[in-house]
């Protein structure tokens, strides 16, 4: 049975979080003399001399209206990478606990585990890039705290079978983190609607992909209020700056424009698939639920270098397990996609 207290590190249970001036005062005021800010303003604008809302309530309320998740169930990180790191620091005892990843997958799970001195166990995906449930189950022991599932997966671009993920959620007593960075490009529904059903579920999303705000570095985690409270306890006091909060709020007013961009990217993705499979140098284009394609080619290293010579940068994934001979290609603008295809048409085997 899932018990959050059994997962928490002992020092986190006892942790008294830093209490900032903005944590202690909640409400409206005309005169702020509590946080040792520069009261005269800044070279940019007067408002940037003040510390931001440490819990980003206005942004969370705007997200809540779109996602249908109460603000208390939302955590905001400096990119999804901070969400990942906070979960490691909250729940995994260094040198003692372990987590499970399903390679090939997003590399930051392993990097963050190594930084936090947490053992990584690998349940390599099956040949169809789906979860190997038998291998995964065999890796779990009493020190397994988190299972990381990326869906749609990076770099393979596919979504995990929902039934398989539900089996993991129903049978594992630790945290199951589903990274949905690319969910907006998929026909599959998000797991955030299942939060009330699974107390061990954490769903990560981001402003970097569909929202087109990678430069802001803003990630989101949805979970039970108890898990979110732990994350807020561990995070730095002002982890999301004022400018980012303002720009995120402005972007959240433009949902229809974002939906238009998503439709355009999916349409260009389908067109790009058709053009790539027609090329003799392309062996296979794997199905995609993301804004990128995993493409098996005749000579990944040569083609990668050739494209670089034409000032076109893709990602060479040929050294990644199960992705041998593959390039990962992001769907670009219409002109960028045409330039890519023209260059590949001129490549001589």
C-alpha positions in Angstrom: 0.0 0.0 0.0 1.3 3.5 -0.9 2.3 5.6 2.1 4.0 8.9 1.4 5.6 9.0 4.8 7.4 5.8 4.0 9.0 7.3 0.9 10.2 10.6 2.4 13.9 11.0 3.5 14.2 11.4 7.3 15.9 14.8 7.0 13.1 16.1 4.8 10.5 15.0 7.3 12.3 17.1 9.9 13.1 20.0 7.5 11.9 23.4 8.5 11.7 25.2 5.2 13.2 28.7 4.7 10.5 31.3 5.5 10.8 34.2 3.1 9.2 37.6 3.7 6.7 36.9 1.0 5.8 33.6 2.7 5.0 35.3 6.0 2.9 38.1 4.4 -0.1 37.1 2.3 -2.4 39.7 0.9 -2.4 43.2 -0.5 -0.4 46.2 0.8 0.8 49.6 -0.4 4.1 49.8 1.4 6.5 46.9 1.5 9.3 47.3 4.0 9.8 43.7 4.9 12.2 42.0 2.4 15.2 44.4 2.2 14.6 45.1 -1.4 15.7 48.3 -3.2 12.7 50.5 -2.7 13.7 52.9 -5.4 13.3 50.4 -8.3 15.7 49.0 -10.8 17.2 50.1 -14.2 14.6 48.0 -16.0 11.3 48.7 -14.3 10.1 49.5 -10.8 8.4 46.2 -10.3 11.5 44.0 -10.7 13.0 45.4 -7.5 10.5 43.3 -5.6 10.8 39.5 -4.9 8.3 37.4 -6.9 5.5 35.3 -5.5 7.4 32.3 -4.1 4.5 30.0 -4.9 3.4 31.5 -8.2 -0.3 31.5 -7.3 -1.6 33.6 -10.2 0.2 31.4 -12.7 -1.1 28.2 -11.0 -4.6 29.6 -11.0 -4.4 30.3 -14.8 -3.0 26.8 -15.4 -5.7 25.3 -13.2 -8.4 26.8 -15.4 -6.9 25.2 -18.5 -5.9 21.8 -17.0 -8.8 21.3 -14.6 -6.4 20.7 -11.7 -6.7 22.7 -8.4 -3.7 25.1 -7.9 -2.7 23.3 -4.7 -1.9 20.2 -6.8 0.6 22.2 -9.0 4.3 22.7 -8.5 6.4 25.0 -10.8 10.1 24.5 -11.4 12.9 26.2 -13.1 12.4 23.9 -16.1 11.3 20.3 -15.7 14.9 19.6 -14.6 14.2 21.4 -11.2 11.0 19.2 -10.8 13.2 16.1 -11.4 15.9 17.3 -8.9 13.4 18.2 -6.2 11.8 14.8 -6.4 15.2 13.1 -6.0 16.2 15.4 -3.1 12.9 14.8 -1.3 12.3 11.1 -1.6 15.6 9.4 -2.4 18.3 8.7 0.3 21.7 9.2 -1.2 23.8 6.0 -1.3 20.9 3.9 -0.2 17.8 4.2 -2.5 17.3 3.4 -6.2 15.1 4.5 -9.0 14.1 2.8 -12.3 14.3 4.3 -15.8 13.2 2.8 -19.1 16.0 3.5 -21.6 16.2 4.8 -24.2 14.7 7.8 -22.4 15.3 11.4 -21.3 18.8 11.7 -20.1 18.2 14.1 -17.1 16.7 11.3 -14.9 20.1 9.6 -14.9 22.1 12.8 -14.6 20.0 14.0 -11.7 20.3 10.6 -10.0 24.1 10.7 -10.3 24.2 14.2 -8.9 22.1 13.0 -5.9 24.1 9.7 -5.5 21.0 7.6 -6.3 21.4 4.2 -7.9 19.9 3.9 -11.4 18.3 0.6 -12.5 17.5 0.2 -16.2 14.4 -1.7 -17.5 15.3 -1.3 -21.2 12.3 -0.9 -23.5 11.1 -3.7 -25.7 11.9 -3.7 -29.4 8.6 -1.8 -30.0 9.7 0.9 -27.5 7.1 -0.2 -24.9 7.6 -1.0 -21.2 9.1 -4.3 -20.3 6.9 -4.9 -17.3 8.5 -8.2 -16.3 12.0 -6.7 -16.2 10.7 -3.6 -14.5 9.0 -5.7 -11.8 12.1 -7.7 -11.2 14.2 -4.6 -10.6 12.0 -3.3 -7.8 13.1 -3.8 -4.2 12.4 -2.2 -0.8 14.7 0.7 -1.7 13.1 1.6 -5.0 11.5 5.0 -4.6 10.7 6.3 -8.1 9.9 4.8 -11.5 10.4 7.3 -14.3 8.2 6.9 -17.4 8.5 9.3 -20.3 5.4 9.3 -22.5 5.5 10.4 -25.3 9.1 9.2 -24.9 12.2 11.0 -25.8 14.0 10.0 -28.1 11.6 7.3 -29.5 8.6 9.7 -29.9 6.0 7.0 -29.0 3.5 7.0 -26.2 3.5 4.1 -23.7 0.6 1.8 -23.6 -1.8 3.2 -21.1 -2.7 -0.2 -19.7 0.9 -0.9 -19.0 1.4 2.4 -17.1 -1.8 1.7 -15.1 -0.3 -1.7 -14.1 2.8 0.0 -12.8 0.6 2.6 -10.9 -1.5 -0.1 -9.3 1.3 -2.4 -8.2 4.2 -0.1 -7.2 4.2 1.5 -3.7 6.7 4.3 -4.6 6.2 7.3 -6.8 5.5 6.9 -10.5 6.5 10.0 -12.5 5.1 10.3 -16.0 6.9 12.9 -18.0 4.4 14.4 -20.5 6.6 17.1 -22.0 5.3 16.2 -25.5 1.7 15.3 -24.6 0.1 18.2 -26.6 1.3 16.6 -29.8 -0.3 13.3 -29.0 -3.8 11.9 -29.5 -3.5 10.2 -26.1 -5.0 11.9 -23.1 -2.9 13.1 -20.2 -2.7 11.2 -16.9 -3.4 14.4 -14.9 -7.1 13.4 -14.9 -6.1 10.3 -12.9 -4.4 12.2 -10.0 -7.3 11.6 -7.6 -7.2 7.9 -8.4 -3.5 7.3 -7.8 -1.9 9.0 -4.7 1.6 7.9 -6.0 1.3 9.6 -9.4 3.3 12.6 -10.4 2.8 14.1 -13.9 5.3 16.5 -15.4 4.6 18.9 -18.2 6.4 21.9 -19.6 6.1 25.3 -21.2 9.1 24.5 -23.4 7.5 22.5 -26.2 3.9 23.2 -27.3 3.9 26.6 -25.6 7.1 27.5 -27.4 8.7 29.0 -24.3 11.9 27.0 -23.9 13.8 30.2 -23.2 11.8 30.9 -20.0 12.7 27.5 -18.4 9.4 26.8 -16.8 8.3 23.2 -15.8 5.2 21.9 -14.1 4.5 19.0 -11.9 1.0 17.8 -11.0 0.5 15.6 -8.0 -1.4 15.2 -4.7 -1.4 18.1 -2.4 0.8 16.2 0.1 3.5 15.6 -2.6 3.3 19.2 -3.8 3.7 20.4 -0.2 6.9 18.4 0.1 8.3 19.9 -3.2 7.4 23.4 -2.0 9.2 22.7 1.2 12.4 21.6 -0.6 12.6 24.1 -3.5 14.5 27.4 -3.3 12.3 30.2 -2.0 12.0 32.3 -5.2 12.7 29.6 -7.9 10.5 31.3 -10.6 11.4 34.9 -11.3 9.0 37.7 -11.7 9.6 38.2 -15.5 8.9 34.5 -16.1 5.7 34.6 -14.1 4.5 37.6 -16.0 5.3 36.2 -19.4 3.8 32.8 -18.5 0.5 34.6 -17.5 0.5 36.4 -20.8 1.0 33.2 -22.8 -1.7 31.4 -20.8 -4.2 34.0 -22.2 -3.4 32.7 -25.7 -4.6 29.1 -25.6 -6.2 29.1 -29.0 -3.0 30.4 -30.6 -1.1 27.6 -29.0 -3.7 25.1 -30.2 -3.2 26.5 -33.7 0.5 26.0 -33.5 0.1 22.4 -32.2 -2.2 21.6 -35.2 0.3 23.2 -37.6 3.2 21.2 -36.1 1.3 17.9 -36.3 0.4 18.6 -39.9 4.0 19.4 -40.8 5.2 16.3 -38.9 2.9 14.1 -41.0 4.1 15.8 -44.2 7.8 15.5 -43.1 7.2 11.7 -42.5 5.9 11.3 -46.0 8.9 13.1 -47.5 11.5 11.3 -45.4 10.2 7.7 -46.1 10.5 8.5 -49.9 14.2 9.0 -49.6 16.5 6.0 -50.4 18.8 6.9 -47.5 15.9 6.5 -45.0 15.3 2.9 -43.7 12.5 3.7 -41.3 10.6 6.6 -39.7 9.2 5.5 -36.4 5.6 6.6 -35.4 5.6 9.9 -33.5 3.3 11.4 -30.8 5.8 14.3 -30.4 7.1 17.3 -32.3 10.1 15.3 -33.5 10.9 12.1 -35.5 13.2 9.2 -34.8 14.6 8.3 -38.3 16.8 5.2 -39.1 19.1 6.0 -41.9 21.8 4.2 -43.9 24.8 6.0 -42.2 23.8 8.2 -39.3 27.2 9.5 -38.6 27.9 10.5 -42.2 24.5 12.1 -42.7 24.8 14.0 -39.4 28.2 15.4 -40.5 26.9 16.1 -44.0 23.9 18.1 -42.6 26.2 20.1 -40.3 28.2 21.1 -43.4 24.9 22.5 -44.7 24.4 24.3 -41.4 21.5 22.0 -40.5 21.6 20.6 -37.0 19.8 17.4 -36.0 20.5 15.0 -33.1 22.6 12.0 -33.7 21.1 9.2 -31.5 23.0 6.3 -33.2 25.0 5.5 -30.0 21.8 5.2 -27.9 20.5 1.7 -27.1 17.7 0.6 -29.5 18.3 3.7 -31.5 21.4 2.5 -33.5 21.7 4.2 -36.9 19.1 6.8 -36.0 18.8 10.6 -36.1 16.3 12.6 -34.1 14.8 15.3 -36.2 12.7 18.1 -34.7 9.8 19.4 -36.9 10.9 22.8 -38.0 9.2 25.6 -39.8 7.9 24.9 -43.3 11.0 26.4 -44.8 13.4 24.6 -42.5 11.7 21.3 -43.3 12.0 21.9 -47.0 15.7 22.8 -46.6 16.3 19.6 -44.7 14.6 17.5 -47.4 16.5 19.2 -50.2 19.8 18.6 -48.5 19.0 14.9 -47.8 17.9 14.4 -51.5 21.4 15.5 -52.6 23.2 13.2 -50.2 25.1 10.5 -52.1 25.3 7.0 -50.4 
